[in-house]
Amino acid sequence: MQSGALRVASCSFPRMGAAAGGLAACLQGGGDRVLHVGCGGGSLTKMVASQGLRVAAVDADVAAAANRGLLCCAYGEGTAPLAAGSLRPAAGMGPFDALLVYTPDAAAGSSGSGSGGDVLTLERCLSSEALAEAASVAAPGGALCISAPSASGMGRGGQQEAEAAVAALLAAQGGWRLEACAVISEGEGTRVELTARAV
């Protein structure tokens, strides 16, 4: 693992295999503080931490992640993932050079990412409320790394369509610039993986 690089992919975490997604983002300036949003039991969080990065995790129920010895906290009281105030409890552990949001396939088809009960779809992650909440704990120039299914089928029209749609959403909300975007077909649906940079 290169210093200052965050890689969440089967090649980086062979024990996680396909469950680790395929998201890659560089942490500028050698930053190493990562916030994993929707950490669930902490498997992916632990893998990221094993790469020498300083990782904090947040989810509705962090008991399993805490049992793994991870630095974690619950979302703000009464809030859903990436809702206004949801990351406030993690703010004292930041600011973060990268925020990692990964929704496993199983969560997209059932109750949600991690144990929060609310599905972190691409559209939810790119809402104005979610982007503002992410910006509230991101370091200047920090990265927002998302790997999530699209509820609206964004990306079905191909890579260029997805890039244009994501870039337009980020531009409309302000505060983030798209750096990389990839579309992965998943049966009838699509998963979009992206890296945006705080501006």
C-alpha positions as CSV (number, residue, x, y, z in Angstrom):
1,M,0.0,0.0,0.0
2,Q,1.4,3.4,-1.0
3,S,1.5,6.0,1.7
4,G,-1.2,8.5,1.3
5,A,-3.4,6.3,-0.9
6,L,-6.8,4.9,0.0
7,R,-7.7,1.8,-2.0
8,V,-10.9,-0.1,-1.4
9,A,-10.9,-2.9,-4.0
10,S,-10.5,-6.6,-4.2
11,C,-6.9,-6.2,-5.2
12,S,-6.2,-4.1,-2.1
13,F,-8.2,-6.3,0.3
14,P,-8.2,-9.8,-1.0
15,R,-10.0,-11.2,2.1
16,M,-12.9,-8.8,1.4
17,G,-13.1,-9.9,-2.3
18,A,-16.0,-8.4,-4.2
19,A,-17.5,-7.1,-0.9
20,A,-14.8,-4.4,-0.8
21,G,-16.2,-2.6,-3.9
22,G,-13.8,-1.1,-6.5
23,L,-13.3,2.4,-5.3
24,A,-9.9,4.1,-5.4
25,A,-9.1,7.6,-4.2
26,C,-5.9,9.4,-3.4
27,L,-5.6,11.4,-0.2
28,Q,-3.9,14.7,-1.1
29,G,-0.8,15.7,0.7
30,G,-0.3,12.4,2.4
31,G,-3.4,12.8,4.6
32,D,-4.4,9.7,6.5
33,R,-7.6,10.5,8.4
34,V,-10.6,8.6,7.0
35,L,-14.2,8.5,8.2
36,H,-16.1,5.4,7.2
37,V,-19.8,6.3,7.0
38,G,-22.2,3.4,7.5
39,C,-19.5,1.0,8.9
40,G,-21.8,-1.8,9.9
41,G,-19.8,-4.5,11.7
42,G,-16.5,-2.8,10.8
43,S,-15.0,-5.3,8.5
44,L,-14.2,-2.8,5.7
45,T,-13.2,-0.2,8.3
46,K,-10.7,-2.6,9.9
47,M,-9.2,-3.4,6.5
48,V,-8.8,0.3,5.7
49,A,-7.2,0.8,9.2
50,S,-4.8,-2.1,8.5
51,Q,-3.3,-0.1,5.7
52,G,-1.8,2.4,8.3
53,L,-4.6,5.0,7.9
54,R,-6.2,6.6,10.9
55,V,-9.8,5.5,10.5
56,A,-12.9,6.5,12.5
57,A,-16.3,5.0,11.8
58,V,-19.9,6.0,12.2
59,D,-23.2,4.1,12.0
60,A,-26.5,3.7,13.9
61,D,-25.2,0.8,15.9
62,V,-21.4,0.6,16.4
63,A,-21.3,-2.2,19.0
64,A,-19.7,-4.7,16.6
65,A,-17.2,-2.1,15.2
66,A,-16.3,-1.2,18.8
67,N,-15.8,-4.8,19.6
68,R,-13.2,-4.9,16.8
69,G,-11.3,-2.2,18.6
70,L,-12.2,0.5,16.1
71,L,-12.6,4.2,16.9
72,C,-16.3,4.7,16.3
73,C,-19.4,6.6,17.3
74,A,-23.2,6.5,16.5
75,Y,-24.9,9.0,14.2
76,G,-26.3,12.1,15.9
77,E,-29.4,11.3,17.9
78,G,-32.5,10.8,15.8
79,T,-30.7,11.3,12.5
80,A,-30.4,9.1,9.4
81,P,-27.1,8.4,7.6
82,L,-25.8,11.7,6.1
83,A,-28.7,13.7,7.3
84,A,-28.1,17.1,8.9
85,G,-26.3,16.6,12.2
86,S,-25.6,12.8,11.7
87,L,-21.9,13.2,11.5
88,R,-21.6,15.8,14.3
89,P,-20.5,13.1,16.9
90,A,-17.5,12.3,14.6
91,A,-16.5,15.9,14.1
92,G,-14.2,15.8,17.1
93,M,-12.2,13.0,15.5
94,G,-11.6,15.0,12.3
95,P,-11.3,16.9,10.1
96,F,-11.1,14.0,7.7
97,D,-8.9,13.7,4.6
98,A,-11.4,11.3,3.1
99,L,-14.9,10.1,3.8
100,L,-15.7,6.6,2.6
101,V,-19.3,5.6,1.9
102,Y,-19.8,2.0,0.7
103,T,-23.2,0.4,0.4
104,P,-22.9,-3.4,0.0
105,D,-25.2,-5.0,-2.6
106,A,-27.2,-6.8,0.1
107,A,-28.0,-3.5,1.9
108,A,-29.3,-2.0,-1.3
109,G,-31.8,-4.7,-1.6
110,S,-32.9,-4.7,2.0
111,S,-32.7,-2.5,5.0
112,G,-29.7,-0.3,4.4
113,S,-26.0,0.3,4.6
114,G,-24.3,-0.9,7.8
115,S,-26.9,-1.1,10.5
116,G,-28.5,2.2,10.0
117,G,-31.7,1.0,8.4
118,D,-31.7,3.7,5.7
119,V,-30.2,2.8,2.3
120,L,-27.4,5.0,1.3
121,T,-28.2,5.1,-2.4
122,L,-26.2,7.2,-4.8
123,E,-29.0,9.8,-5.0
124,R,-29.1,10.0,-1.2
125,C,-25.4,10.5,-1.0
126,L,-25.5,13.3,-3.5
127,S,-28.4,15.2,-2.0
128,S,-27.7,18.7,-0.8
129,E,-28.2,17.7,2.8
130,A,-25.7,14.8,2.5
131,L,-23.1,16.8,0.7
132,A,-23.4,19.6,3.3
133,E,-23.0,17.1,6.1
134,A,-20.0,15.5,4.5
135,A,-18.4,19.0,4.0
136,S,-18.9,19.7,7.7
137,V,-16.3,17.1,8.7
138,A,-14.1,17.1,5.7
139,A,-10.6,18.7,5.7
140,P,-10.0,21.4,3.1
141,G,-9.5,19.5,-0.2
142,G,-10.8,16.3,1.4
143,A,-12.1,13.5,-0.7
144,L,-15.6,12.0,-0.7
145,C,-15.4,8.4,-1.9
146,I,-18.8,6.8,-2.7
147,S,-19.6,3.3,-4.0
148,A,-23.4,3.0,-4.0
149,P,-26.3,1.6,-6.1
150,S,-28.4,4.0,-8.0
151,A,-32.1,4.0,-7.1
152,S,-33.0,5.9,-10.3
153,G,-30.9,3.8,-12.7
154,M,-28.3,6.5,-13.1
155,G,-25.5,5.1,-15.2
156,R,-27.7,2.8,-17.3
157,G,-27.0,5.1,-20.2
158,G,-23.3,4.5,-19.8
159,Q,-20.2,6.0,-18.4
160,Q,-20.4,9.4,-20.0
161,E,-24.0,9.9,-19.0
162,A,-23.2,9.0,-15.4
163,E,-20.2,11.3,-15.2
164,A,-22.3,14.2,-16.6
165,A,-25.2,13.5,-14.2
166,V,-23.0,13.2,-11.2
167,A,-20.9,16.3,-12.1
168,A,-24.1,18.3,-12.6
169,L,-25.5,17.2,-9.2
170,L,-22.3,18.2,-7.5
171,A,-22.1,21.5,-9.3
172,A,-25.7,22.3,-8.4
173,Q,-25.1,21.6,-4.8
174,G,-21.7,23.4,-4.6
175,G,-18.7,22.6,-2.4
176,W,-17.5,19.4,-4.3
177,R,-15.9,18.7,-7.6
178,L,-16.0,15.3,-9.4
179,E,-12.6,13.7,-9.9
180,A,-13.4,10.2,-11.0
181,C,-16.5,8.2,-11.8
182,A,-17.1,4.6,-12.8
183,V,-20.3,2.7,-13.6
184,I,-20.7,-1.0,-12.7
185,S,-23.6,-3.0,-14.0
186,E,-25.3,-5.1,-11.4
187,G,-27.9,-7.3,-13.0
188,E,-30.9,-5.0,-13.5
189,G,-29.3,-2.2,-11.6
190,T,-26.2,-0.1,-11.6
191,R,-23.6,0.9,-9.0
192,V,-21.7,4.2,-9.4
193,E,-18.4,4.7,-7.8
194,L,-17.0,8.2,-7.5
195,T,-14.5,10.4,-5.9
196,A,-15.3,14.1,-5.3
197,R,-13.0,16.7,-3.9
198,A,-14.0,19.5,-1.5
199,V,-13.5,22.9,-3.1
